[in-house]
Amino acid sequence: MPRSSSIPAEGKNLNAFFTVNLRGETTTQTFDEIVHPRGFLISSDYLKGALIKTTRQKISSGSHVIIDNGNFDEIGKISTDLSQPAEELKKNFLRLKKKKSIHEEDFPPELRDQITDISKSIEKEILDHFGNKKLDLSGSLAYNPSGVIGIEDITAALWLRLGLEIQYIPNGREALRKKNETVCETAVTEIGTLKKSWNGRYLTVASALDYDSAFDAGSAFASREIEHAAIGFGAFMSDDSFQDYVIINGKRIDLPSLAPMRYLRCALVVRGFWDGYNSQKKTSLKSFHFLGLGTPVMIPILALGAYSTKFQTYDATSPFKDAFQGILYTLEPAYFKRRATSIAFGLASNPTAPWSCPCKFCKDFEKQYPMDYKKGYEWYKSKKPSKVEMKDLHPGGSLFDVYPFLSEPESGSRRKMINLCRMGHNHWIYERIFEGLRDNNSNRDSFEKHVEGIVNRYLQNSKWDQAAHSVKLAFEIVKAESVNDVLKSIG
Ligand SMILES: [Zn+2]
């Protein structure tokens, strides 16, 4: 196997970039010319048909390509298998909750038994699905990619998916610590063998759900001298639970109010993982991949939390899914994901502030299907609505032909162009976000100032107070000098 010459080295300053999902739509000449992706990620299951050739071309032309051998699909399958007990557990949690977050000390014995049962079922399902099957990377390595997502344990991801926090599970922290140690042990053996014929990055996947479990994982990774790692953030970002406390160093810290865990958990895990790693090793991780992290405001915050690692990559399928559901990313007035209905309401109520994205996807779409701002304003004046509804943007709706970029045709060429242009636009926004990170990477102070500016603009413009509160806490957690400072700033 030829040694790859296209692996970008870790430099002195932070190099962070997005690895675009390698698909037909993201490998066109137009996409390349507008977005200039620096890297791609493809799941080994998708390496079929025309994508085989495209992947080879991208690798040979020097793109940083990561092949993902992760078990994301298995997580879905197992959680479907366990959906019935998980549903019953959820009902019991809801009964207990009554608008507050749930605390494990309030659990009645039956609920404790139920949790023990479901965590045992998870173990059994994992064994049934994987048994002693070893991760086979030979197919992926035949492409000679610059990175592969290596071994991972999906237990913690399943806990979260089924509504279990680590502190609910008897000896949960200890169990997860052992799982991370086993993952490291397997990874070390595999890396040793692979090194002989391949010089890309083998990204060992850590699993964690809070500060303490991430600290343990970081310590285990450093003890085994693992230099390239990844953590899945997709499950964190799709978790819609709220909590009014966090646990750090085994101590419960009450928060002033309920906070959405999706932002908070990401920051706690990053903080814990790097603190754990640095507790064992003087040098930091060489490279890190944020699996499934695509929320614009969280990218800079977590990049700051991982700042000592100078080579950071990210991937997410959300720019596609969001495009299809009418969610567009913005840089101004802040890094938001905005719904088409909310954008349409803004345009209709204020005709002097048009959709002015300078990206070529938006410009090209506008040329073919221009917005009619005047007509939108007339609609607003005559109707005096308090919001735009989805039905207004659907075929037959009042705004369907007024704001074509925000409209939702069922099929046809306009639908196709809408999906492509929104997806392209969302990726173009990512490129600007990462460009901003790379332009401010000369030292930690200026990087932190850059991120602080992004966070402040988010806080000033967010209409969801709980999200703003959680994003602010996430920023405090990653920016603090030490974990003691974290405790002071959020407690
Ligand atoms: Zn655009």
Residues whose N, C-alpha, C, O or C-beta is under 5 A from the ligand:
A	BS01	ZN	C357 C359 C362 H425
